[in-house]
Amino acid sequence: MSLRARLMDDLKTAMKAGESAKVATIRMITAKLKDADIAARSKGVDTIGDDEAVGVLRGMVKSRIESATLYRQGDRLELADKEEAEIALIKTYLPPELDEAALEAAVAEAIAQTEAVSMKDMGKVMGALKVRFGATLDLGRANGLVKARLS
């Protein structure tokens, strides 16, 4: 089942159950995906694929983590809790992330495969990781590990 189909099914279920917070969050996700679709039209693509949609969702999680942190610092706990609830729901639509050991092994394998020796080769390594793992890879975490290995 595609990500969009899953979102629509979950939206219908949440509406029937009267879960207004979940309905609002799913609608927010679908609106963000429609924005990404509109942006992709300039490139000649009608709708983005699931891989690109996962990237959009990861961006949403990242921005909400930053917002929740700022709300906590400003003693706005009710807003921080709302952001964290949205994060938890958005993460249910993301593929499971690689654990730390698997990510380190994948980075080591990509470095060996591309014969990377310095920071100049970082693009090759990241490209190899993207090809192999696609949407299941958190590029931020992988980026840090690749930098540490190549420097």
KAVEN-V253482 format. One record per helix or strand of 2 or more residues. SS is the DSSP state (alpha for helix, beta for strand). FROM is the first residue (numbers start at 1). TO is the last residue. Records with the same first field share a line. If there is no record, write none. Layout:
SS->FROM-TO / FROM-TO
This chain:
alpha->3-17 / 20-41 / 50-73 / 77-91 / 100-114 / 119-136 / 139-150
